[in-house]
Amino acid sequence: MTRTFQLTLTLLALLTAVPLLAACHTTAGAGEDISQTGKAIEKSAVKHTP
């Protein structure tokens, strides 16, 4: 392979990987938020159970 082609493939791989890694981090954060919301709802339900 030519050096230019290798450089192009490397840059393309990096540009593709960065958004995917950021999306994984964002998804993990959303999962934590949803989990905390569920815990708050459960706590409220237990508190208001007769």
PDBQT receptor file of N, H, CA, C and O in Angstrom, charges set to zero:
ATOM      1  N   MET A   1       0.843  -1.192   0.000  1.00  0.00    +0.000 N 
ATOM      2  CA  MET A   1       0.000   0.000   0.000  1.00  0.00    +0.000 C 
ATOM      3  C   MET A   1       0.878   1.242   0.000  1.00  0.00    +0.000 C 
ATOM      4  O   MET A   1       1.990   1.246   0.528  1.00  0.00    +0.000 OA
ATOM      5  N   THR A   2       0.361   2.261  -0.590  1.00  0.00    +0.000 N 
ATOM      6  H   THR A   2      -0.542   2.257  -1.019  1.00  0.00    +0.000 HD
ATOM      7  CA  THR A   2       1.124   3.498  -0.581  1.00  0.00    +0.000 C 
ATOM      8  C   THR A   2       0.951   4.175   0.768  1.00  0.00    +0.000 C 
ATOM      9  O   THR A   2      -0.016   3.930   1.489  1.00  0.00    +0.000 OA
ATOM     10  N   ARG A   3       1.881   5.003   1.082  1.00  0.00    +0.000 N 
ATOM     11  H   ARG A   3       2.667   5.201   0.496  1.00  0.00    +0.000 HD
ATOM     12  CA  ARG A   3       1.864   5.707   2.370  1.00  0.00    +0.000 C 
ATOM     13  C   ARG A   3       0.629   6.602   2.487  1.00  0.00    +0.000 C 
ATOM     14  O   ARG A   3       0.037   6.694   3.563  1.00  0.00    +0.000 OA
ATOM     15  N   THR A   4       0.241   7.253   1.412  1.00  0.00    +0.000 N 
ATOM     16  H   THR A   4       0.723   7.179   0.539  1.00  0.00    +0.000 HD
ATOM     17  CA  THR A   4      -0.931   8.130   1.438  1.00  0.00    +0.000 C 
ATOM     18  C   THR A   4      -2.196   7.327   1.725  1.00  0.00    +0.000 C 
ATOM     19  O   THR A   4      -3.051   7.765   2.495  1.00  0.00    +0.000 OA
ATOM     20  N   PHE A   5      -2.315   6.162   1.111  1.00  0.00    +0.000 N 
ATOM     21  H   PHE A   5      -1.621   5.806   0.485  1.00  0.00    +0.000 HD
ATOM     22  CA  PHE A   5      -3.484   5.313   1.323  1.00  0.00    +0.000 C 
ATOM     23  C   PHE A   5      -3.536   4.821   2.768  1.00  0.00    +0.000 C 
ATOM     24  O   PHE A   5      -4.607   4.795   3.374  1.00  0.00    +0.000 OA
ATOM     25  N   GLN A   6      -2.392   4.432   3.322  1.00  0.00    +0.000 N 
ATOM     26  H   GLN A   6      -1.522   4.453   2.829  1.00  0.00    +0.000 HD
ATOM     27  CA  GLN A   6      -2.324   3.987   4.713  1.00  0.00    +0.000 C 
ATOM     28  C   GLN A   6      -2.723   5.119   5.656  1.00  0.00    +0.000 C 
ATOM     29  O   GLN A   6      -3.472   4.902   6.608  1.00  0.00    +0.000 OA
ATOM     30  N   LEU A   7      -2.231   6.307   5.395  1.00  0.00    +0.000 N 
ATOM     31  H   LEU A   7      -1.622   6.482   4.621  1.00  0.00    +0.000 HD
ATOM     32  CA  LEU A   7      -2.564   7.460   6.220  1.00  0.00    +0.000 C 
ATOM     33  C   LEU A   7      -4.059   7.759   6.143  1.00  0.00    +0.000 C 
ATOM     34  O   LEU A   7      -4.687   8.069   7.155  1.00  0.00    +0.000 OA
ATOM     35  N   THR A   8      -4.619   7.668   4.960  1.00  0.00    +0.000 N 
ATOM     36  H   THR A   8      -4.109   7.416   4.137  1.00  0.00    +0.000 HD
ATOM     37  CA  THR A   8      -6.053   7.909   4.782  1.00  0.00    +0.000 C 
ATOM     38  C   THR A   8      -6.874   6.883   5.561  1.00  0.00    +0.000 C 
ATOM     39  O   THR A   8      -7.840   7.247   6.231  1.00  0.00    +0.000 OA
ATOM     40  N   LEU A   9      -6.503   5.613   5.481  1.00  0.00    +0.000 N 
ATOM     41  H   LEU A   9      -5.718   5.317   4.937  1.00  0.00    +0.000 HD
ATOM     42  CA  LEU A   9      -7.220   4.575   6.221  1.00  0.00    +0.000 C 
ATOM     43  C   LEU A   9      -7.101   4.775   7.727  1.00  0.00    +0.000 C 
ATOM     44  O   LEU A   9      -8.073   4.581   8.458  1.00  0.00    +0.000 OA
ATOM     45  N   THR A  10      -5.931   5.156   8.191  1.00  0.00    +0.000 N 
ATOM     46  H   THR A  10      -5.142   5.314   7.598  1.00  0.00    +0.000 HD
ATOM     47  CA  THR A  10      -5.726   5.399   9.617  1.00  0.00    +0.000 C 
ATOM     48  C   THR A  10      -6.591   6.555  10.098  1.00  0.00    +0.000 C 
ATOM     49  O   THR A  10      -7.247   6.452  11.135  1.00  0.00    +0.000 OA
ATOM     50  N   LEU A  11      -6.595   7.643   9.360  1.00  0.00    +0.000 N 
ATOM     51  H   LEU A  11      -6.062   7.727   8.518  1.00  0.00    +0.000 HD
ATOM     52  CA  LEU A  11      -7.415   8.796   9.739  1.00  0.00    +0.000 C 
ATOM     53  C   LEU A  11      -8.901   8.452   9.715  1.00  0.00    +0.000 C 
ATOM     54  O   LEU A  11      -9.653   8.882  10.590  1.00  0.00    +0.000 OA
ATOM     55  N   LEU A  12      -9.320   7.688   8.728  1.00  0.00    +0.000 N 
ATOM     56  H   LEU A  12      -8.709   7.339   8.017  1.00  0.00    +0.000 HD
ATOM     57  CA  LEU A  12     -10.720   7.274   8.639  1.00  0.00    +0.000 C 
ATOM     58  C   LEU A  12     -11.100   6.407   9.840  1.00  0.00    +0.000 C 
ATOM     59  O   LEU A  12     -12.180   6.567  10.407  1.00  0.00    +0.000 OA
ATOM     60  N   ALA A  13     -10.219   5.499  10.221  1.00  0.00    +0.000 N 
ATOM     61  H   ALA A  13      -9.341   5.369   9.761  1.00  0.00    +0.000 HD
ATOM     62  CA  ALA A  13     -10.482   4.641  11.381  1.00  0.00    +0.000 C 
ATOM     63  C   ALA A  13     -10.589   5.470  12.658  1.00  0.00    +0.000 C 
ATOM     64  O   ALA A  13     -11.474   5.229  13.479  1.00  0.00    +0.000 OA
ATOM     65  N   LEU A  14      -9.705   6.432  12.829  1.00  0.00    +0.000 N 
ATOM     66  H   LEU A  14      -8.986   6.627  12.162  1.00  0.00    +0.000 HD
ATOM     67  CA  LEU A  14      -9.747   7.288  14.018  1.00  0.00    +0.000 C 
ATOM     68  C   LEU A  14     -11.003   8.147  14.044  1.00  0.00    +0.000 C 
ATOM     69  O   LEU A  14     -11.638   8.294  15.089  1.00  0.00    +0.000 OA
ATOM     70  N   LEU A  15     -11.358   8.708  12.904  1.00  0.00    +0.000 N 
ATOM     71  H   LEU A  15     -10.842   8.588  12.056  1.00  0.00    +0.000 HD
ATOM     72  CA  LEU A  15     -12.545   9.557  12.839  1.00  0.00    +0.000 C 
ATOM     73  C   LEU A  15     -13.827   8.750  13.064  1.00  0.00    +0.000 C 
ATOM     74  O   LEU A  15     -14.831   9.296  13.521  1.00  0.00    +0.000 OA
ATOM     75  N   THR A  16     -13.794   7.479  12.751  1.00  0.00    +0.000 N 
ATOM     76  H   THR A  16     -12.978   7.036  12.380  1.00  0.00    +0.000 HD
ATOM     77  CA  THR A  16     -14.944   6.613  12.992  1.00  0.00    +0.000 C 
ATOM     78  C   THR A  16     -14.991   6.169  14.450  1.00  0.00    +0.000 C 
ATOM     79  O   THR A  16     -16.071   6.070  15.034  1.00  0.00    +0.000 OA
ATOM     80  N   ALA A  17     -13.837   5.902  15.037  1.00  0.00    +0.000 N 
ATOM     81  H   ALA A  17     -12.960   5.982  14.563  1.00  0.00    +0.000 HD
ATOM     82  CA  ALA A  17     -13.778   5.383  16.405  1.00  0.00    +0.000 C 
ATOM     83  C   ALA A  17     -14.168   6.430  17.446  1.00  0.00    +0.000 C 
ATOM     84  O   ALA A  17     -14.819   6.092  18.435  1.00  0.00    +0.000 OA
ATOM     85  N   VAL A  18     -13.792   7.666  17.252  1.00  0.00    +0.000 N 
ATOM     86  H   VAL A  18     -13.263   7.940  16.449  1.00  0.00    +0.000 HD
ATOM     87  CA  VAL A  18     -14.044   8.703  18.255  1.00  0.00    +0.000 C 
ATOM     88  C   VAL A  18     -15.536   8.877  18.543  1.00  0.00    +0.000 C 
ATOM     89  O   VAL A  18     -15.914   8.849  19.714  1.00  0.00    +0.000 OA
ATOM     90  N   PRO A  19     -16.398   9.053  17.550  1.00  0.00    +0.000 N 
ATOM     91  CA  PRO A  19     -17.831   9.186  17.865  1.00  0.00    +0.000 C 
ATOM     92  C   PRO A  19     -18.424   7.920  18.495  1.00  0.00    +0.000 C 
ATOM     93  O   PRO A  19     -19.311   8.006  19.344  1.00  0.00    +0.000 OA
ATOM     94  N   LEU A  20     -17.938   6.756  18.080  1.00  0.00    +0.000 N 
ATOM     95  H   LEU A  20     -17.218   6.686  17.390  1.00  0.00    +0.000 HD
ATOM     96  CA  LEU A  20     -18.445   5.514  18.663  1.00  0.00    +0.000 C 
ATOM     97  C   LEU A  20     -18.083   5.419  20.138  1.00  0.00    +0.000 C 
ATOM     98  O   LEU A  20     -18.903   4.998  20.953  1.00  0.00    +0.000 OA
ATOM     99  N   LEU A  21     -16.867   5.804  20.483  1.00  0.00    +0.000 N 
ATOM    100  H   LEU A  21     -16.200   6.146  19.821  1.00  0.00    +0.000 HD
ATOM    101  CA  LEU A  21     -16.457   5.780  21.887  1.00  0.00    +0.000 C 
ATOM    102  C   LEU A  21     -17.234   6.811  22.695  1.00  0.00    +0.000 C 
ATOM    103  O   LEU A  21     -17.611   6.543  23.835  1.00  0.00    +0.000 OA
ATOM    104  N   ALA A  22     -17.475   7.972  22.125  1.00  0.00    +0.000 N 
ATOM    105  H   ALA A  22     -17.168   8.190  21.199  1.00  0.00    +0.000 HD
ATOM    106  CA  ALA A  22     -18.256   9.002  22.812  1.00  0.00    +0.000 C 
ATOM    107  C   ALA A  22     -19.687   8.527  23.016  1.00  0.00    +0.000 C 
ATOM    108  O   ALA A  22     -20.284   8.797  24.058  1.00  0.00    +0.000 OA
ATOM    109  N   ALA A  23     -20.237   7.834  22.048  1.00  0.00    +0.000 N 
ATOM    110  H   ALA A  23     -19.751   7.615  21.201  1.00  0.00    +0.000 HD
ATOM    111  CA  ALA A  23     -21.604   7.320  22.167  1.00  0.00    +0.000 C 
ATOM    112  C   ALA A  23     -21.694   6.284  23.277  1.00  0.00    +0.000 C 
ATOM    113  O   ALA A  23     -22.689   6.243  24.001  1.00  0.00    +0.000 OA
ATOM    114  N   CYS A  24     -20.684   5.455  23.422  1.00  0.00    +0.000 N 
ATOM    115  H   CYS A  24     -19.876   5.489  22.834  1.00  0.00    +0.000 HD
ATOM    116  CA  CYS A  24     -20.686   4.465  24.497  1.00  0.00    +0.000 C 
ATOM    117  C   CYS A  24     -20.699   5.161  25.848  1.00  0.00    +0.000 C 
ATOM    118  O   CYS A  24     -21.424   4.753  26.754  1.00  0.00    +0.000 OA
ATOM    119  N   HIS A  25     -19.900   6.206  25.984  1.00  0.00    +0.000 N 
ATOM    120  H   HIS A  25     -19.311   6.538  25.247  1.00  0.00    +0.000 HD
ATOM    121  CA  HIS A  25     -19.844   6.951  27.239  1.00  0.00    +0.000 C 
ATOM    122  C   HIS A  25     -21.187   7.615  27.520  1.00  0.00    +0.000 C 
ATOM    123  O   HIS A  25     -21.651   7.609  28.659  1.00  0.00    +0.000 OA
ATOM    124  N   THR A  26     -21.806   8.179  26.510  1.00  0.00    +0.000 N 
ATOM    125  H   THR A  26     -21.428   8.184  25.584  1.00  0.00    +0.000 HD
ATOM    126  CA  THR A  26     -23.099   8.836  26.673  1.00  0.00    +0.000 C 
ATOM    127  C   THR A  26     -24.166   7.824  27.060  1.00  0.00    +0.000 C 
ATOM    128  O   THR A  26     -25.005   8.108  27.915  1.00  0.00    +0.000 OA
ATOM    129  N   THR A  27     -24.146   6.662  26.449  1.00  0.00    +0.000 N 
ATOM    130  H   THR A  27     -23.464   6.432  25.754  1.00  0.00    +0.000 HD
ATOM    131  CA  THR A  27     -25.116   5.617  26.760  1.00  0.00    +0.000 C 
ATOM    132  C   THR A  27     -24.952   5.137  28.196  1.00  0.00    +0.000 C 
ATOM    133  O   THR A  27     -25.941   4.885  28.884  1.00  0.00    +0.000 OA
ATOM    134  N   ALA A  28     -23.716   5.011  28.648  1.00  0.00    +0.000 N 
ATOM    135  H   ALA A  28     -22.913   5.216  28.089  1.00  0.00    +0.000 HD
ATOM    136  CA  ALA A  28     -23.475   4.600  30.030  1.00  0.00    +0.000 C 
ATOM    137  C   ALA A  28     -24.020   5.648  30.997  1.00  0.00    +0.000 C 
ATOM    138  O   ALA A  28     -24.609   5.302  32.022  1.00  0.00    +0.000 OA
ATOM    139  N   GLY A  29     -23.829   6.905  30.680  1.00  0.00    +0.000 N 
ATOM    140  H   GLY A  29     -23.351   7.186  29.848  1.00  0.00    +0.000 HD
ATOM    141  CA  GLY A  29     -24.348   7.983  31.525  1.00  0.00    +0.000 C 
ATOM    142  C   GLY A  29     -25.863   7.974  31.567  1.00  0.00    +0.000 C 
ATOM    143  O   GLY A  29     -26.457   8.192  32.623  1.00  0.00    +0.000 OA
ATOM    144  N   ALA A  30     -26.488   7.725  30.440  1.00  0.00    +0.000 N 
ATOM    145  H   ALA A  30     -26.005   7.548  29.582  1.00  0.00    +0.000 HD
ATOM    146  CA  ALA A  30     -27.953   7.656  30.394  1.00  0.00    +0.000 C 
ATOM    147  C   ALA A  30     -28.445   6.478  31.224  1.00  0.00    +0.000 C 
ATOM    148  O   ALA A  30     -29.458   6.585  31.915  1.00  0.00    +0.000 OA
ATOM    149  N   GLY A  31     -27.745   5.371  31.162  1.00  0.00    +0.000 N 
ATOM    150  H   GLY A  31     -26.922   5.284  30.601  1.00  0.00    +0.000 HD
ATOM    151  CA  GLY A  31     -28.114   4.201  31.960  1.00  0.00    +0.000 C 
ATOM    152  C   GLY A  31     -28.053   4.491  33.448  1.00  0.00    +0.000 C 
ATOM    153  O   GLY A  31     -28.918   4.051  34.204  1.00  0.00    +0.000 OA
ATOM    154  N   GLU A  32     -27.038   5.226  33.872  1.00  0.00    +0.000 N 
ATOM    155  H   GLU A  32     -26.335   5.584  33.257  1.00  0.00    +0.000 HD
ATOM    156  CA  GLU A  32     -26.922   5.603  35.281  1.00  0.00    +0.000 C 
ATOM    157  C   GLU A  32     -28.069   6.518  35.691  1.00  0.00    +0.000 C 
ATOM    158  O   GLU A  32     -28.638   6.352  36.770  1.00  0.00    +0.000 OA
ATOM    159  N   ASP A  33     -28.412   7.480  34.842  1.00  0.00    +0.000 N 
ATOM    160  H   ASP A  33     -27.949   7.615  33.966  1.00  0.00    +0.000 HD
ATOM    161  CA  ASP A  33     -29.513   8.395  35.139  1.00  0.00    +0.000 C 
ATOM    162  C   ASP A  33     -30.828   7.641  35.262  1.00  0.00    +0.000 C 
ATOM    163  O   ASP A  33     -31.607   7.892  36.182  1.00  0.00    +0.000 OA
ATOM    164  N   ILE A  34     -31.078   6.722  34.345  1.00  0.00    +0.000 N 
ATOM    165  H   ILE A  34     -30.446   6.517  33.598  1.00  0.00    +0.000 HD
ATOM    166  CA  ILE A  34     -32.314   5.937  34.378  1.00  0.00    +0.000 C 
ATOM    167  C   ILE A  34     -32.354   5.069  35.633  1.00  0.00    +0.000 C 
ATOM    168  O   ILE A  34     -33.405   4.920  36.256  1.00  0.00    +0.000 OA
ATOM    169  N   SER A  35     -31.226   4.505  35.996  1.00  0.00    +0.000 N 
ATOM    170  H   SER A  35     -30.372   4.626  35.490  1.00  0.00    +0.000 HD
ATOM    171  CA  SER A  35     -31.154   3.674  37.193  1.00  0.00    +0.000 C 
ATOM    172  C   SER A  35     -31.461   4.488  38.444  1.00  0.00    +0.000 C 
ATOM    173  O   SER A  35     -32.204   4.032  39.312  1.00  0.00    +0.000 OA
ATOM    174  N   GLN A  36     -30.898   5.682  38.543  1.00  0.00    +0.000 N 
ATOM    175  H   GLN A  36     -30.294   6.053  37.837  1.00  0.00    +0.000 HD
ATOM    176  CA  GLN A  36     -31.157   6.535  39.703  1.00  0.00    +0.000 C 
ATOM    177  C   GLN A  36     -32.615   6.975  39.748  1.00  0.00    +0.000 C 
ATOM    178  O   GLN A  36     -33.197   7.078  40.828  1.00  0.00    +0.000 OA
ATOM    179  N   THR A  37     -33.203   7.233  38.598  1.00  0.00    +0.000 N 
ATOM    180  H   THR A  37     -32.730   7.149  37.721  1.00  0.00    +0.000 HD
ATOM    181  CA  THR A  37     -34.620   7.599  38.549  1.00  0.00    +0.000 C 
ATOM    182  C   THR A  37     -35.475   6.441  39.045  1.00  0.00    +0.000 C 
ATOM    183  O   THR A  37     -36.417   6.647  39.811  1.00  0.00    +0.000 OA
ATOM    184  N   GLY A  38     -35.155   5.239  38.617  1.00  0.00    +0.000 N 
ATOM    185  H   GLY A  38     -34.390   5.072  37.994  1.00  0.00    +0.000 HD
ATOM    186  CA  GLY A  38     -35.884   4.054  39.072  1.00  0.00    +0.000 C 
ATOM    187  C   GLY A  38     -35.778   3.865  40.573  1.00  0.00    +0.000 C 
ATOM    188  O   GLY A  38     -36.762   3.516  41.225  1.00  0.00    +0.000 OA
ATOM    189  N   LYS A  39     -34.595   4.091  41.129  1.00  0.00    +0.000 N 
ATOM    190  H   LYS A  39     -33.796   4.375  40.599  1.00  0.00    +0.000 HD
ATOM    191  CA  LYS A  39     -34.404   3.968  42.576  1.00  0.00    +0.000 C 
ATOM    192  C   LYS A  39     -35.233   5.011  43.321  1.00  0.00    +0.000 C 
ATOM    193  O   LYS A  39     -35.814   4.714  44.365  1.00  0.00    +0.000 OA
ATOM    194  N   ALA A  40     -35.288   6.232  42.786  1.00  0.00    +0.000 N 
ATOM    195  H   ALA A  40     -34.817   6.473  41.937  1.00  0.00    +0.000 HD
ATOM    196  CA  ALA A  40     -36.078   7.289  43.422  1.00  0.00    +0.000 C 
ATOM    197  C   ALA A  40     -37.563   6.948  43.396  1.00  0.00    +0.000 C 
ATOM    198  O   ALA A  40     -38.268   7.179  44.378  1.00  0.00    +0.000 OA
ATOM    199  N   ILE A  41     -38.040   6.403  42.289  1.00  0.00    +0.000 N 
ATOM    200  H   ILE A  41     -37.467   6.216  41.492  1.00  0.00    +0.000 HD
ATOM    201  CA  ILE A  41     -39.452   6.007  42.194  1.00  0.00    +0.000 C 
ATOM    202  C   ILE A  41     -39.749   4.878  43.176  1.00  0.00    +0.000 C 
ATOM    203  O   ILE A  41     -40.776   4.886  43.854  1.00  0.00    +0.000 OA
ATOM    204  N   GLU A  42     -38.849   3.920  43.243  1.00  0.00    +0.000 N 
ATOM    205  H   GLU A  42     -38.015   3.914  42.692  1.00  0.00    +0.000 HD
ATOM    206  CA  GLU A  42     -39.042   2.801  44.165  1.00  0.00    +0.000 C 
ATOM    207  C   GLU A  42     -39.065   3.287  45.613  1.00  0.00    +0.000 C 
ATOM    208  O   GLU A  42     -39.900   2.853  46.406  1.00  0.00    +0.000 OA
ATOM    209  N   LYS A  43     -38.152   4.181  45.950  1.00  0.00    +0.000 N 
ATOM    210  H   LYS A  43     -37.474   4.534  45.306  1.00  0.00    +0.000 HD
ATOM    211  CA  LYS A  43     -38.093   4.729  47.308  1.00  0.00    +0.000 C 
ATOM    212  C   LYS A  43     -39.384   5.475  47.639  1.00  0.00    +0.000 C 
ATOM    213  O   LYS A  43     -39.915   5.342  48.742  1.00  0.00    +0.000 OA
ATOM    214  N   SER A  44     -39.882   6.250  46.696  1.00  0.00    +0.000 N 
ATOM    215  H   SER A  44     -39.451   6.358  45.800  1.00  0.00    +0.000 HD
ATOM    216  CA  SER A  44     -41.129   6.987  46.901  1.00  0.00    +0.000 C 
ATOM    217  C   SER A  44     -42.305   6.031  47.062  1.00  0.00    +0.000 C 
ATOM    218  O   SER A  44     -43.184   6.264  47.891  1.00  0.00    +0.000 OA
ATOM    219  N   ALA A  45     -42.328   4.962  46.280  1.00  0.00    +0.000 N 
ATOM    220  H   ALA A  45     -41.614   4.773  45.607  1.00  0.00    +0.000 HD
ATOM    221  CA  ALA A  45     -43.416   3.988  46.377  1.00  0.00    +0.000 C 
ATOM    222  C   ALA A  45     -43.408   3.307  47.738  1.00  0.00    +0.000 C 
ATOM    223  O   ALA A  45     -44.462   3.107  48.341  1.00  0.00    +0.000 OA
ATOM    224  N   VAL A  46     -42.224   2.952  48.220  1.00  0.00    +0.000 N 
ATOM    225  H   VAL A  46     -41.368   3.115  47.730  1.00  0.00    +0.000 HD
ATOM    226  CA  VAL A  46     -42.121   2.317  49.537  1.00  0.00    +0.000 C 
ATOM    227  C   VAL A  46     -42.569   3.297  50.622  1.00  0.00    +0.000 C 
ATOM    228  O   VAL A  46     -43.254   2.912  51.570  1.00  0.00    +0.000 OA
ATOM    229  N   LYS A  47     -42.186   4.542  50.481  1.00  0.00    +0.000 N 
ATOM    230  H   LYS A  47     -41.630   4.855  49.711  1.00  0.00    +0.000 HD
ATOM    231  CA  LYS A  47     -42.525   5.572  51.471  1.00  0.00    +0.000 C 
ATOM    232  C   LYS A  47     -44.036   5.806  51.529  1.00  0.00    +0.000 C 
ATOM    233  O   LYS A  47     -44.575   6.071  52.603  1.00  0.00    +0.000 OA
ATOM    234  N   HIS A  48     -44.717   5.712  50.404  1.00  0.00    +0.000 N 
ATOM    235  H   HIS A  48     -44.279   5.496  49.531  1.00  0.00    +0.000 HD
ATOM    236  CA  HIS A  48     -46.140   6.027  50.350  1.00  0.00    +0.000 C 
ATOM    237  C   HIS A  48     -47.046   4.793  50.370  1.00  0.00    +0.000 C 
ATOM    238  O   HIS A  48     -48.251   4.907  50.150  1.00  0.00    +0.000 OA
ATOM    239  N   THR A  49     -46.477   3.626  50.630  1.00  0.00    +0.000 N 
ATOM    240  H   THR A  49     -45.497   3.533  50.808  1.00  0.00    +0.000 HD
ATOM    241  CA  THR A  49     -47.280   2.411  50.732  1.00  0.00    +0.000 C 
ATOM    242  C   THR A  49     -47.951   2.392  52.104  1.00  0.00    +0.000 C 
ATOM    243  O   THR A  49     -47.291   2.575  53.127  1.00  0.00    +0.000 OA
ATOM    244  N   PRO A  50     -49.269   2.169  52.119  1.00  0.00    +0.000 N 
ATOM    245  CA  PRO A  50     -49.972   2.185  53.419  1.00  0.00    +0.000 C 
ATOM    246  C   PRO A  50     -49.603   0.998  54.286  1.00  0.00    +0.000 C 
ATOM    247  O   PRO A  50     -50.106   0.868  55.402  1.00  0.00    +0.000 OA
TER     248      PRO A  50
